[in-house]
Amino acid sequence: MTDTVLLVTGGRLQEPAVTAAHKLGLSVVVTDRDPKCYCASLADQFHPLDIYDVEGHVKLVHQLQAGGTNLRAVFTAAADPILTVAMAAKEAGLHSVPVATAIACQSKSAMRHVLSQGNVPQPRHEHVRTCEEARVAALKFGQCIVKAARAAGGKGHTKIHDPASLTEAVFARALALSPAGFVMVEELLFGPELSVESLWWNGTMHPLNAVERPFAHGWDELFHGVECTVALDEGWHLAIDRADEVAIELGHYNPAMLPAPAWDKTWDICDKVGHAIGLGDAKGGHILKCDLLLADGEPRVLECTVRLSGNWDSGRTSPLAHGVDYTMGALKLALGEPPDWTLFAPRWHRHAVCLFKFVPAGKVRSISETPTSGAEVIRRYDVGDMVPPLDSYAALAAWVIADGTTRSEAVAEAVAGLKGIRYEVES
């Protein structure tokens, strides 16, 4: 009987998880709403299930076990069905984060409530159910951002610089992605943004890594301190033109380059987050990912979740920059094993960069690529695919990844790769 892992979500970013499972000799069952998702063809078994369908996954677990499958773990990496994973694992009698922790991370409202109870620094915020309530909050905060209660990649989010611009259409956009019927209004803060990963073992935090996440509203800072001259990628003009309205990430630097006091504050706040959501009392090993913003040097928590980072942070750039294998390490934790520190400990110190390729919305008619020796291009959309409107970074067409001995070297290689791939899109 083959040991099996249930992988919730079959998108492109899950490929490292499938590869890791197969290296361990595990059979892989993948679930995803889209039967044409990238990992469906890589899986040993595929089931068309919405990743947020908790009841459906619980039933699937029972079906697999009743059919003789030796299910060893329920897992996801770089995706958000945290509650699905926790509930399915609990039903199967497998290791996972506490369900209460998963609930705290599953929606922005629950997360804000739990972090407030733990006195964790975060943006001022309010939950609202009507556009009028949203306008009252906007008047209180001044510049703010209207967020969907449950959405990834900035979907449904709109920046508000003048409360008068908070229209019914803006509110409806967020409400459409808020199953609970309310919307988040948060004060709009400015400063560098970080994605920070830590490992929790029997209630104690162990720092792993942090990356810097530049956004379109501060695109000129992307090359700050980088000694190379580059021309702005044409697709980024699309993102920059919308930077005052929506939050569009442009990629990330790995590792973050922070002064020592900022690192100390970063790990202190991650420790507070972990205890607030219940990891301080959780047995076994778990991953905590926090998105932070440094407002005047002081970290504020934007989001937290109990999984590895997305957009090839943990899956590609951390292995390049540090020689680690976070995906394999996290999968072993899901199997109930103690941390394999050789997978989490840096073996070298380099720099890696991931830059996002943006193109106009429409049907992809053709793609041409000029290969470069130092960049890897991972396509999200191929010929015949429909690229959605650029209302969040989730509309990116491809990821371009490179590394080097210095950050400037890595950026130069990534920019060459970014400019070398061209999409022809029919609007």
Secondary structure as GFF3:
##gff-version 3
##sequence-region A 1 427
A	DSSP	beta_strand	3	8	.	.	.	ID=ss1
A	DSSP	three_ten_helix	12	14	.	.	.	ID=ss2
A	DSSP	alpha_helix	15	23	.	.	.	ID=ss3
A	DSSP	beta_strand	27	31	.	.	.	ID=ss4
A	DSSP	three_ten_helix	38	40	.	.	.	ID=ss5
A	DSSP	beta_strand	45	47	.	.	.	ID=ss6
A	DSSP	alpha_helix	54	66	.	.	.	ID=ss7
A	DSSP	beta_strand	70	75	.	.	.	ID=ss8
A	DSSP	alpha_helix	82	92	.	.	.	ID=ss9
A	DSSP	alpha_helix	99	106	.	.	.	ID=ss10
A	DSSP	alpha_helix	108	117	.	.	.	ID=ss11
A	DSSP	beta_strand	125	128	.	.	.	ID=ss12
A	DSSP	alpha_helix	131	141	.	.	.	ID=ss13
A	DSSP	beta_strand	144	147	.	.	.	ID=ss14
A	DSSP	beta_strand	158	160	.	.	.	ID=ss15
A	DSSP	three_ten_helix	163	165	.	.	.	ID=ss16
A	DSSP	alpha_helix	168	175	.	.	.	ID=ss17
A	DSSP	beta_strand	183	187	.	.	.	ID=ss18
A	DSSP	beta_strand	193	201	.	.	.	ID=ss19
A	DSSP	beta_strand	204	212	.	.	.	ID=ss20
A	DSSP	three_ten_helix	216	223	.	.	.	ID=ss21
A	DSSP	alpha_helix	234	241	.	.	.	ID=ss22
A	DSSP	beta_strand	251	254	.	.	.	ID=ss23
A	DSSP	alpha_helix	260	276	.	.	.	ID=ss24
A	DSSP	three_ten_helix	279	281	.	.	.	ID=ss25
A	DSSP	beta_strand	285	295	.	.	.	ID=ss26
A	DSSP	beta_strand	298	305	.	.	.	ID=ss27
A	DSSP	pi_helix	313	317	.	.	.	ID=ss28
A	DSSP	alpha_helix	318	322	.	.	.	ID=ss29
A	DSSP	alpha_helix	326	334	.	.	.	ID=ss30
A	DSSP	alpha_helix	341	344	.	.	.	ID=ss31
A	DSSP	beta_strand	351	357	.	.	.	ID=ss32
A	DSSP	beta_strand	362	369	.	.	.	ID=ss33
A	DSSP	beta_strand	375	379	.	.	.	ID=ss34
A	DSSP	beta_strand	386	387	.	.	.	ID=ss35
A	DSSP	three_ten_helix	393	395	.	.	.	ID=ss36
A	DSSP	beta_strand	398	404	.	.	.	ID=ss37
A	DSSP	alpha_helix	407	420	.	.	.	ID=ss38
A	DSSP	beta_strand	421	426	.	.	.	ID=ss39
###
